[in-house]
Amino acid sequence: MQRVAGGKNGFLHTFDAALTHPRSDPGLAGIKRFVVEFLLFGIKEGRACLFAGLFFVSIFIVPRSGLFGIPRYDLLLIIALTIQAWMIWTKLETKDELKAICLFHIVGFALEVFKTSGTIQSWSYPDFAYTKVLGVPLFSGFMYAAVGSYIIQAWRILHVRIEHHPPYWMATLVALAIYANFFAHHYIGDYRWYLAALAIGLYPRATVIFRPYDRDRRMPMLLSFILIGFFIWLAENISTFFSVWHYPNQLGAWSTVHIGKWSSWTLLVIMTFTIVASLKHIRETIHIPK
């Protein structure tokens, strides 16, 4: 069943239908086909980022001093909850998908509490908020949920399928090890590159099949992880520039987030994908060789 917003004849219904079932043009070839597919791929990616886009636009436009007497972090939480409720009400996301997104909130918030704690202080949220818990504003969980929402939306809009996915139990163990390393590296050393090598060994044949226009295209799954991690790193640079949070080296003046964070985000994307892959309707599109 098509999940759309705005009712049967609503704008998003028409827009999503046009994106997911475009009118085919078999005669399109060469550079023209490349341009059309490239543009449509960009539009579909933008549409898949609906939650993330609306949320991060809110981050950029809400003044640091807040609005109407509401502190910025609290206002961002209200906005994020409103966007999420709207996406469920309009059936852009199902209740099962919401459960997965809530898991991202829990996973992300636990990580935030640890990383901002007095003994670790990897980064900090400097501004006041009524909705801070253990020094972390509750809106921060939506930054992790936004990644999950993007993957869920992209799956439908781009008709994503996966070939040669590793067994789920192996993928789950790697995801758990990645998450554990975010905590443990402060005490026993950073093993991200060992985990990255493990992921390379686990996903060498895994292929993402997607449809930007009327033909299926293929991409190594590892490359998709790296690319998504890169764009999250870019978003992180923008967020720190607008002082949503700070790393220790940004307290005096803003500077680019260390390129090493790209690898951290890429590993986090692998973990996020493993959670999304637990959804029943997504598992049906994943092939695991026997």
Secondary structure as UniProt FT lines:
FT   TURN            8..9
FT   HELIX           11..20
FT   TURN            26..27
FT   HELIX           30..48
FT   HELIX           50..61
FT   TURN            64..65
FT   TURN            68..69
FT   HELIX           72..89
FT   TURN            90..91
FT   HELIX           95..115
FT   TURN            118..120
FT   TURN            130..131
FT   STRAND          132..133
FT   TURN            134..135
FT   STRAND          136..137
FT   HELIX           138..140
FT   HELIX           141..157
FT   TURN            158..159
FT   STRAND          161..163
FT   HELIX           168..188
FT   HELIX           192..202
FT   STRAND          207..210
FT   STRAND          217..220
FT   HELIX           221..241
FT   TURN            242..243
FT   HELIX           248..250
FT   HELIX           260..276
FT   TURN            277..278
FT   HELIX           280..283
FT   TURN            284..285
//
